[in-house]
């Protein structure tokens, strides 16, 4: 029988929300954007970029919505703390 170590956060709720940037191919209209009320949206080139604070559950929910709507997901980026600082 293989033994597995318990993760330090086992049984705890999601950690604090983190800022995510999600890039979707194409310009999304107001009706489609209404599916993402917690996210800020902007057009960047030929794509739509959604940004916002999400915990893990909310992130997976948004990714599921993107798939359900048949949108083309290009990128998901978690912004790290201290971005732009020297190590």
Number of C-alpha atoms within 10 A of each C-alpha: 3 3 5 6 5 8 7 7 9 7 8 7 10 11 10 9 14 15 14 19 18 20 21 21 17 16 16 17 9 8 8 12 16 11 13 16 9 15 19 13 18 14 15 13 10 10 17 20 23 19 19 18 17 20 17 14 12 14 18 12 14 18 16 12 14 17 12 9 11 9 15 13 16 12 11 16 11 13 13 10 9 8 8 7 6 5 5
